[in-house]
Structures are given as C-alpha cells and as structure tokens.
C-alpha cells in the first residue's frame, strides 16, 4: 500500500539559490509529522510544495502513489493554517468556519465579486476619518457580502415581489410557475445550509469552541482565533492539514496549552497533520515523527525519543536540547575513550580506534563526592531554572553542563558520573 505522501528527490531553487537539496520524505496516514529546523532551512518551502503553493525545480510529489505536481492547490487533498490566521473580521465565528464549505459550493466568479466588494469598501473606509461614514460603509459591506454569500436572500425577495404581482396580474399561470421554480431552488439551498450548519457545529465542538457560533472574531483570544482557523481548515475534511508555525504569535503559556490541544484535535479528526516549527520543545511535545532540517537537507527522521536520545550528528544533538559534545576514540565494540578515561558504552559497529563524536545530555550526568566520580572538577557557574539547577563543572579536560535538583555552590569541588547508556556515539560529522 502506498504512503499517503511521498516526496522523491525534491529540489528547489529561487533565483539561482538552492533552498532544497534532494529531499526524500514519506508521510503515513494519521501521523503528526513536524518539520523542525532553524530559519531558512527549507521547512516552509517543503510544506508549500506539498500544498501546491510552490512548484519544485525537480523531483516528485505523490499522494497515495499518484503524482500531484500538475494538480493546483485548491484541488489537492490538503488545507493550510498559516501563522496569521486570515480570519474575516466582518464575519462571526460560524460564518468564518462555514466559509470553507461555501467556497466549495460557490462559483469562482462569486468569490471574485466578494473580493472586489471587500477591496472597494476597505478603500472607502481608509479614505475617510468620519466615524458615521465608516460605520455606514461597514454595514453596506456586510449586507453586500451576505447577499453574495447567500443568494437565498435575493431569491426570497424575488418570490415576495412575484406574489404581490400575482394579485393584480392578468396572467397568473406564468407567474406561479416562476414562483414554484424559485421555491424549489430554496428547498435545495435549505438542505445545503442544513448540512453546513451540522458540519460547523461538529468542527467547532472538535476544536473546543462549542457555543461560540455568534461571537465576533476580534473578541476572541489568540488561541481561540487559532482554533477557528483550524476548524475552518478541517471542515472540508482534507486528508492532510498543513500548519505553518501556527503557534508562533501566541505567548508562552498559551502556546504550551495549544500544543496539547493540537495533538488532541489531530487524534479526534483522524487525519495527518504536517506541522512546521523552529521550536524544539514544541516538536518534541506534539509529534509522532520529527524531520530535522538544515541548509535545505534532511539531517534526521525519527520519533521524538529517537531524535533526542539518538541524534544522528552534532547539529541535531545541539539543536534538540542542550548537550555535552565530546570528541573520542572507539577502542572496541562497547568501549569508548575520551578525556583520558576508557568507558563502557552500548554502541558497536565502529572501526577500532575510529574517531567519533559523543553526546551526553546534561540530565544524564550525576554530581557526586569528588573522590567517587569518573572525573573531578570545580563548580564554575550555577543557574536556577525553576525545576532544576543548571551547573557548569570545569574539569581538567572541559566544562560539563549538568542539570540537577541539588544545589552546589560556586567553587565546590565535585565528581561527575554517568552510565554506559548515557553515552551516545555518533560518526564524525
């Protein structure tokens, strides 16, 4: 069975500058996948290629084993939530979410008319400082958009006019026929509106905004606005939801809350989420799979646990959390030498005396009595981090960063220890 999404040897150049180099990536059904890396690494370009907003210079994009390179963005089984939610300020929560469904049912010409009307009135609003005029323009904008969005208003108006004429006409048969035709249109559209109503209620409930239908979007918090944007993107039931740093504009506490909510929304929706971020903690918290990118290349793909505990190289080790990076020599299988000492480890398969890089995470090092440590040193600095102390211990060979719940004063003489499973060996990079 084909994967949901496959990127094969994707390359992208902008003005002669290569921003993606031979990207190969497979994404399965119902995964929460995060593209993680520093600014300019190519993660957003990758997302936009999948969404159809950017065309690759070379390579293939497959959905369910079929190439979609020639499929325009609006026909792909994806929807996108951007950092700026692009909600419509003149529409309430219900209408913002329903907009996605109405787009499917409206003709492109209607959408163009809506854009033209918006641009016309926005220009008029900008051109005046008169509060009464601004209020009047906003009211007219809402009315015209309502008519364009809901042709039923015009149909009902025409029916009422025909009924008045029916009382005085000498040819009621033709008028009644026209009234019946218009009434049939209303029944069809009423069914459509009922479907929209049910779906909007369903997806507002999914994102935790049940009962917010009539709220004006500018009265919502940043997190609530983001959830409206997600509901609007989900209502068309895409196979993949693309999220381009949607939490970046939120404050820290709200961002952390939304991380858990996003994961729960993804589970409940039962679809694939492809998420872009430069925040390592965010990626570790919400992802099933993390794709670490740098300089237009994929450096490592794996679960959050794999990425953190088994980084592929020093870039990944440094980028994902804090690390002590050390140069060493592989003496034999399960035996590594660094800082003048041979240590047991859990890695094998390297050549004898091969030079390697070693990572030991700060939380995997314990501080003990000076006489009981593998290495001894002096506490060089200490910083309180809330739930632990970050302590730098200066040894004969290097300074080790350690996370511990125990306080040790500056200039204290201490020993440090770590287990074989805490020493991770990487090929020289």
Secondary structure, 3 states (H helix, E strand, C coil): CCCCEEEEEEEEEECCEEEEEEEEEEECCCCEEEEECCCCCCHHHHHHHHHCCCCCCEEEEEECCEECCCCCHHHCCEEEECCCCCCCCCCEHHHHHHHHHHHHHCCHHHHHHHHHHHHHHHHHHHCCCCHHHHHHHHHHHHHHHHHHHCCHHHHHHHHHHHHHHHCCCCCHHHHHHHHHHHHHHHHHHHHHHHHHHHHHHHHHHHCCCCCCCCCEHHHCCHHHHHHHHHHHHHCCCCCEEEEECCCCCCCHHHHHHHHHHHHHHHHHHCCEEEEEECCHHHHHHHCCEEEEEECCEEEEEECHHHHHHCCCCHHHHHHCCCCEEEEEEEEECCEEEECCEEEECCCCCCCCCEEEEEEECHHHCEEECHHHCCEEEEEEEEEECCCCEEEEEEECCCEEEEEECCCCCCCCEEEEECCHHHCEEEECC
